[in-house]
C-alpha cells in the first residue's frame, strides 16, 4: 500500500473502538446533522456482519423496527460515529448471520456468551 495513504489512515484511526464480533448486541451512537444543528442518535441492534480490515473495517447492524427489518452499515473509524456500547456478547458459530433475516421473534434469539 502507498505509504502516504497509510500515514493518512493512521492519523484518522480511532483508538477507543471496542472489540465487537458478529452476534453481539450493540448500541451505536451516530452524529446526525439537521440543518445547522447536530445531535446524537442511537441505533441498537445485533451485528450480523463484520467486514474489511484496518481503517476500512465496517459492521452491519440489524434491528427490527415496527415489524420491518432495518440494517445499517457503519464504518468503525468514521468521525460520525461517536461511541459504540456493547450491551451483550452473543455466542454464535458463524461469521455472517444472514439467517436472522428470515427469522422473527423467539427464533431470532442469540444465546449470550458466558464469561468466567
Secondary structure, DSSP 8 states (H G I E B T S, - for coil): --HHHHHHHHHH--S------TT-EEEEEEEEEETTEEEEEEEEEEEEEEE--GGG-EEEEEEEETTEEEEEEEETT-TTEEEEEEEE-B--S-S--GGGGT--GGGG---B----
